[in-house]
Amino acid sequence: MSEVEIGIGVRDRGEDAGERAEPEERVIRRYPSPEAVFRASYDRLVQTLTLVAGDREVAADAVQEGFIRLVREWRKISTYDDPVAWVYRVALNLVRDHHRSLGRLARLLLRLGREAALEGGAAEENNGAPLSATAVGDALRALPTKQREAVALCCVGDLTRRAAAEVMGVSEGSLSQHLHRAKEALRARMEKTS
């Protein structure tokens, strides 16, 4: 069961109407545990964020991560006026991050498709149509792990080469080699598939 406290806030009805601000009741929910927050709000959170994300699975993943963070930081968050709002904020930021990643991936796919088309005449061989995102995605998945990681961190994740090398546990020189090989493999594969 959740404990509910009533607080008093002030609601401004608008100076244009010439009315005074009057007190407004504010509900502060105190939940005994993260599980209580989860039971009270999970379905609503997923439904709401599905509208934002456009994908129920993305929304559910973001909400799940929000609850994982809630559990980790429960001592602090349990003192907040509305822990559910905190989970919303975390999950919404995760959905936004997901959309930014998709945007970076789309830009990468377009750039690689254009480069392959310009260098190999792939667009002409495909009746002038650009390479499909599916073809480029398949090409990315076919890369060896280190090459795929290098492309993901530098091109999609927007990390500097130094930071990406650190994340991968390799030297900057090795990272550059992985990126170069990945770019060559992607071009070759996309020229074949178009």
N, C-alpha and C positions, 0 to 999 in steps of 0.2 A: 504494500500500500504506500502511496505517496503522501507526504505531509504537505499541506498547503498553507501558506501564510498570505495574509492580505496586507499590502502596503498602500500607502497613499502617495499618489503622484499628482501632477498638475496638468490639466489639459487646457490648452488655449483655444477658445472657440473662434478666435479671429478678431483682430483689432478693427477690421472694416465694419463688422457688424455692431461694433460698439459694446460688445459684451465682455464681461470680466472673465478672467481665467477661473475655472472652477475645478475642484479636486476630482481626480479620476482614480478609481480603484485599480490597483495593479496586482495581478496574481503572481506570486513568487512560489514556484514549486520546489520543494525539497525532496529529493529522491533518496531512499535509504541505500541504494546501490546502483552501479552501472547497469546491472541486469534489469532493474526497475525502469530505468530510462529506456533501455532497449525494448522492453515489453510494451511500454506506453507509446513509443514513437516510431519504431522501425518501419512499419508498413507505410505510414504517412510520409516519412522521410524519403523512402524509395519512390513512392508515387510522385511526390513533388519534384524530386531531382530527375526523374525520368522525363518530365516535361522539359527541363533545362537541357539535359544531355541528349535527348532524342533517342536514347537507347537504355532499356531497362537494365541490361547487364552492366553497363558502365556506371549507372546510378547505384545499383546494388553494391558494386565493388567500392565505390567512393564512400557510401554509407558504412559499409563494413569496416573500411580503414578508419573512418571517423570514430566508430565505436572502439576499435582497437586502441586508438589514441586516448579516448575517453577513459578506458580501463587503466591505461598507463598513468594518466594524470588525474585520477579520480579524486585524490585528496584536495587538490586545488580546485578542480572544476565543480566539485560537490558544493562549494561555497558560492558559486555563481547564482544569480537570480534565475537563470534559465539554461540548464545544461543542454537541453534539446537544441536551443538556438546555437550553442557552441558547436554541437555536432553538425548542424546545418551548415554553419560557416566553414568548418573543416571540409565537409563533403563537397560543398559548392566550389571551394578552391581546388579540390582534387579534380572535379569535373572540368573546371577551367583549364587546369594544367593538361588534362587529357586532350582537350580541344586545341590547345596551343601545340602540343606534340603532333597531333594530326595535321595541323597547318604546316608545321615544319616538314613533316614527311611528304605532304603534297607538293611543297615547293621543291624538295629534293627530287622527287619523282619527275616533276616537270623539267627541272634543270638537266637531270641525267637523260631524260627522253629527248630533249632538244639537242644536247651535245651529241648523243648517238645519231640522231637524225642528220645533224650538220656534218659530222665526220664520216658517216657511212652511207648517207643517202637513204636511211631507213624510212623516212617519211615518204619519200618518193616511191619506194618499193611497196609501201602500204597505201597506195593511191592518195598520198598527201595527208593521210590521217595520222595524228600523233600516236605515239606508243601508248598503250593502255596502262592504267595504274596497276591492273592485275598482272600484266607482263613484268613490269618493273618490280612489283612486290614479290613475284615468284623468283625473279633474279636476285633480289636481296636475301630471300630465304635460302637460296642455293649457295650463298657464300660460305666459306669456312668461318667458324665461330669468331676468331680474332678479327677477321676482316669485317664481319657483320657488326661486331662490337665497336670497332673503330668508326665505321660509317654512322652507326646509331649515336654514339657519344658526340662526335664532331659535327655531323650534318643535321641530325635531328635534335640532339640534346643541346646543341650550341655551346659545347665546352671548348675551351682552348685546347690546342694540341698538348700543351704541358699538363693541363688538368686531366684530359682524357688518358694520357699516358700513365699518369699517377693512378687513376681509377683502375686501369687495366693491369697495372703492375709491370709495365714495360718502359723502355727508354723512349724518348721522343723520336729517335731515329727508327726504332722498331715500329712505332705507331705510324710514322710517315710511310714506311714500307707497306704496312697493312692497308693504309688508305689508298696508296698508289695501285697495289694489286687488286683491291676491291673495285676501284674505278675502271681498271682495264677489264676485269672479269665482267662487270656490269655492262660495259659497252659491247663487248664481244657477244654476250648472251642476248642483249636486246637487239643487236643487228641480226642475229640468227632468227629470233622469234618474230621479227616484223616482216 
